[in-house]
């Protein structure tokens, strides 16, 4: 049985010290990629991580993405070469979670 199939298994992985610890793989990937979205960079754009303000929660701007997903390639879950820093826009686009805004008046009769 694959070790990263259920939501609980994935949650344990992403909360674990190997991934999210002080020197976990996530931080190593962010440092390697200079805290920049690599897909924006390939398009000639710059999208960097947000800065935490005192007394406020830091907004999430970047994700560390598994190029080959852990569900299908668990052996690559902790391989730095299988990781890429991406902004939320590109991460959602990769996972087909990006929905173009819909015009709710699109099918209305025009006067």
N, C-alpha and C positions, 0 to 999 in steps of 0.2 A: 504494500500500500504506500502511496506517495505521502510524504510527511507534510505537505502544504496544500491540502485540498479543501479543508474546512475553514470557515471564517475564524474559528478559535485557534487553529494551528497557525494561520497567517498572523493573527494578532500576537500570539506568543513570540513568533519569529521577529516581528517588527518592534516589539517592546523589549526584546532580549539585548543583553549587553554586547553581543557580537555585532549586532546591527546598530543599535542606538546608544551604546555606551560612550563615555568621554572620548575614547579613541576608536570607536566602532567604525565599521566599514562605511556607514553613511557619511560620517564626518570626513573620512579619508577621501571619498569620492568628491565631496564638496570642495575640499582643499585642492585636490588634483585639478578640478575643473574651474578653480579660481572663483568659486561661488557665482558662476554665470551659467545661464541656460545655454547649453551647447547647440541646440537647434536654432535659437535666435541668432547665436553667433555665426552659424553657417549661413544665415540669411543676411548677414552684415548688420545685425542689430545687437543691442546690448540690453540684457535683462539680468540684473543682479539681485541678490538677496536683500530683504528689507532690514532695517536697523531697528533694534528694540529701543523704545523710549521708556524712561523711568515711569513706573506706575501703570504702564500699559502693556497689554499682551502683544507679543511680536506677531505680525501678520505673516502668514505662510505665503511665500512667493515662489519657492523652489522645491522640487521633489527630486529624490534620487530614484531613478527608474531602472528596473531590471530589463535589459534589452531582450534577453530570453527569459520569459516569465518563470517564477519559482514553481508554479503548478506543474509545468511541463518539463522543466529542467532544474530539479531540486539540487543537483550536483553543482550548479553554477550560482546558487543563492548567495554564497559568500566569496565570490570571485570579483575582484575590483574591475577586471577587464569587461565584465558583463554589466557594468553600471554606467549610467549617464545622468548628469545633472540637467534637469529640464524645468521650465516654468510651468505653472499650473495650466496655462492655455495649451501648451504643447503636450503635457501629460494627459489632459482630457482628450485631446485630439487623437493621440496614439491609441487610447482605449475606447475610442468612438463614443465618448461621453460629451462631445461638443455638439451642441445643437444651435444652429443659426437662429437668430431671433425671428419669430414668426409674426407676420403682419396679420392681426386678428380681423382686419377689415378687407383682407385680400379678396374674398368672394362676395363682398357686398356690392350692391348695384351702385354704379357711379352716376351722379346727376350732372 
